[in-house]
């Protein structure tokens, strides 16, 4: 193989790799509304997006992941959902998580940094805002402080952090 052939070979291989990368990184193609029904009618959701609610939810994409619970991708603001959690998780928890994550979708649309590393998770202003709104909705549903505390508790949160978060959202510990 002469140098020209070698370079041509390398370029071809690079193209092929780029193509594969592009295929893998095609992004989420599933739509939120196909999996989460009637959320556009929920007043807590309308409280987040106002008259833009239908528009936002109609354009919101969802990607199913194999770990964790739910989240928002901070590159384009789509929803990330663990398919197994959606199938087997507590329905009230899932509902509250969707409300919480939609708060992050709104924050993303406003240009806020969702993963501001200057703060710990429970101290992050975007998290506190989303949790406050979610707890307000949990109270409206009639959930007790104990039940809300159970909801706030996750296996990766320390007791100290849970207490801090409970204080921020005014839930009795
Ligand atoms: Zn959050």
Boltz pocket constraint, residues with backbone or C-beta under 6 A from the ligand:
constraints:
  - pocket:
      binder: B
      contacts: [[A, 100], [A, 104], [A, 126], [A, 127], [A, 130]]
      max_distance: 6.0
